[in-house]
Amino acid sequence: MAGPLQRTERTSAQGFFEHDGVRTAYALQGQGPALLLMHGAEATRQMFAGLMPPLSDAFTVISYDQRECGETSAPAQASNLEEMAHDACRLIGHLGFQRAHVFGSSFGGRVAQALALLHPEAVDRLVLGSTWPVPHAMEELNPAGVARLSQLRAALPESAEELATLFFTAPLLAERPELRSFFSKVRPADDSSRRRATAVASRLEADLAAITAPTLVLTGDADAVVPPDVALSIAREIPGCRSVVLPGVGHATAMQAPAQVAAALTQFLLLSDASQGHATCP
């Protein structure tokens, strides 16, 4: 994976990257070191629409759609964390970077953990937002919460508004009522959704202490999907890991509080020291 460490001229582009039958949709904006954003389970790269602008003065911000999401197309077969980490590593190289900072939100945080474990040379600094450790299923860590989520997901689209109350706080839904229908287009019974659910349920047998990238765990204290104590448990496993808790913020931090998230990311990522090495992606 050869290429520059950062872009010195401002960039704004969208496109597709094709590899082994996967056609990944991506967008990039800004200038400076690469910062790759990884979205959550039911989301697409559009969840970062409010986060990319405040980050783009300091970083070349890259968002993309994972398999079975948004505009990305892939073979009709279930994937797992390992494959999705390889996808991300290939995308970094395709865009001309040797490595990138990485921010993963919710399930995207699990993909980010997998990337940092399987391709450590591709990751400068790592931010894990509202997520849970890759060796564990969420059912183990928050069984009551998962049961409720599963019940509501099975009842979509009729349950879309109630499901939104778990992901977004009441003040945010009052301010942005359009978010009440955020999950209305999810169809849990179709083949694509079933494959996506298999990917989200996948684990990676790994020791988080093996993550060598400087890491920050970010969570909202009002998160009803991944409780803050679950997210913060990751910080106890990764040597030197820092943590930030956003008061009054729910699960979808990048959508609810983009300015606060951008500030936390910028403060942490700009501490990064240049490191050596090139990633090798399968």
N, C-alpha and C positions, 0 to 999 in steps of 0.2 A: 504494500500500500504506500506508494510514493506520492508526494505532493507537498504543498505548503502547509505550514502550521496554522496560518490564518490568512484572511483576505484583507488587503489594505485598501481596496476600493469598495464602496458601497454596492451591494448586490441585491437584486430582487428578481426572483425567477421561480417558475414552477415547471415540473416535468415528471417523467417516468423513468425508472431504472429497471431493466429487465435482466433477470438472472435465474437460470434453472426453472423456467416456467412461471416465476413470480414477477409480476409487473407492479412495482412499488411506486405509488404516487407520492410526490414530495413537494415542498415549497421551502425556499430559503430567502432570508431577508437580513440585511445589515452589513456590518463589517467587523473585522476583528477575529478572535479565536472562534472556532466552531463550537456551537452549543446545540446538541441534539435533544429534541423534546419527544417523549414517548407517552402516548395517550392511554386512557383507561379502557376497561373492558367493553362498555357499550358506546364508547365515544369514537371520534375520528380526530384528525389533526385540527379540525375546526375548533376544538375545545381550547386551543391556544391562540385564538384570534385576538384576544385582548392582551395576551402576555407577550407576543412577539414584538409589537411596536416599542414598548418601554425597554426591551432588551437589545434592540437592534443597533443602538448607537455604540454599544460596547462589544457585541458579539455578532458573528454570522449565525443567525438562528435558523435551525433546520427543523421542520416538522414533517411528519410522514404518516401515512395510513398503514397500519399493520395488516397482516393477512386477514381476510374476511371482513375488512372494515373499509368504509369510504370508497375511494376510487381505485384501491389496490385490488388486483386480481391474482389468483393463485390456483394451483391444481386443487380439485375438489377432494381434498383429503385432510384429515385432522393434523394440526401441527402441535408443536410443544415449545417450551421455553428455549431449549437449545437451538432449534431451527430459527426461532425469532431473534435470538441473539446474533446468529450468523447473518441474518438479513440486515440487521442494524450495522454490523461491522462492514459488510459489503457496501452499504450505502455511504458510510463515511468515506471509504476509499474511492468509490465512484465519483463523489463530489470533489475529490482532489485533496482531501485532508489526510494527514498521517494519524491523527487522533482527534478526539473531541471531548469537551465537557459533556456530561449527560444528565438530564433531568427526567426522571420517570415518575408518573403520577398513577397511583392505585395499581392496577395490573401492569401498567407501564413501568412501575417501580420494580416489579418482579423481572420484567425483561431487562431492565437496567442492571439489576443485580447479576443476572445471568451473563450479560455482556461483560461486566467487570470481572467476573470469575473466569469466563472462558476466553476472553480476549483482553487481558489486563493492559496490554500495550496499546490498545485503541482508546483507552479512557484516561483523560487528564484528571478531572475532578468529577465526583459523583454526588448527585442530590436525589434522595429517595423520598418522595412525597406521598403521604397517606397510604402506605403500602404495608405488606407483611412479608416475613422472611421466606425465601424460596424453598427451604427444606420442608416447610409445613403447609398444610391446607388450611384455609380459613375456618373450615368446620372444626378444626382442633382448637383454634384460638378464640373463636367467638361463635359457638354453636347456636345460641339463641338468635343472634343477629343474622346468621346465614340462613336459618330456617325461615325467618321472616322475609328476607330478600328472595329466597327461592319461591316462596308462596306468591309474592307480588309479581315476580318475573313470569311465573307460569300463567298468571292472569292477564298479562299484557295483550292488547293495548288498553283494556278497560281500567287497569290499575295504574296507568301511567302517572296520574297526578299524585296518588298516594306514594308511589315509588320515589317521585321527585322530592317528597318531604324528607326522605332519608338522606338524599345526596346534597340537598340545598337547605340552608336555614330558613326559618319563617320570615325574618326580615328581608332576605334576598328575594324570596318568592313574592313578597309583597311589592318589592321594588321592581322586579322583573317577572311579571306574571307569565310571560311566554315560556319560561323555564318549566312551568307545570306540565307542558306537553313534550318535554325533552325526550322522554322514552316512548312516545306514542308510535314511533315508526319501527320499534324493535319487534321482531316476530320470532319468539322463542321456539316455535314449532318447525321452522323451516330448516333445511339441511345446512345452510351456511351458519345459522345461529347455533345449531348443535355442534358443528365443528369448532366454532369460536368458543363455546362453553367447554369443550374438551381441552382446548389450548389454555384457557383461563384456569382450569383445574389442575394443569400439569405442575409438577414439582421438579426441583433440581437437587439431587443429593449432594450437598456441598457444605463446607464449613465457612460461614461468613467471615471468620477471622482471616481467611485467605485473601480477602479483598485488600488490595494494596493502594488503591486510589484514595486520596483524601476524601472523606465522605461527610455529608450533612444529611440528617434526617429532618424532614419538614412535615409538620402535622397541624391540623386545626383542633382546638380544644372542644369544638362542638361536632366532631366527626362521628356520625351515627353508623357508618358503614365499616370503617376500620378504626376501632377505638384508639385514642391516642396512646394508651399504654401498649397496645400491640405494635404500633408503628415505632414507638420509642424503644421497644425491646431489641430492635435491630441495632440501635446505637450502642447497646451493651455488648454486642457480639463483635463489632468491627473496631479494631484498635484505633484510638485517637478520634473516633467519630464524634462530630458535634451534633447538636439538635436545636431546632427552633420550633416553638409552639405559638401559633397565631391565635390570639384570643377572639372568640366570637365567630370563628370561621369553621365551616363544615367540611365535608369530604372533598368537594370539587374546588380545591384551593385556587387553581389557576383561573377558574371562571368566576369565583366569588370575590377574590381579593387579588387581582392581577398586579396591582401596584405594590402591595405588600410582598407578594411572592417574588416579583422582579427585584425588589430591593434586597431581599434575603439572598437570592441567587447571586446578584451582582457583588454583594459584599463578600460572599464566600468564594466565588469563582475567581475574582480578581486577585485573590491571595495566591493563586496557583503559580508554582515555579515551573519553568520549562523542564521537561523530562525528555529522555532519549528513547529511541526504539520505534519500530514500525510494526503494524499489525499484520498478521497473516490470517486471512479468512478462508475457510473451506469452500 
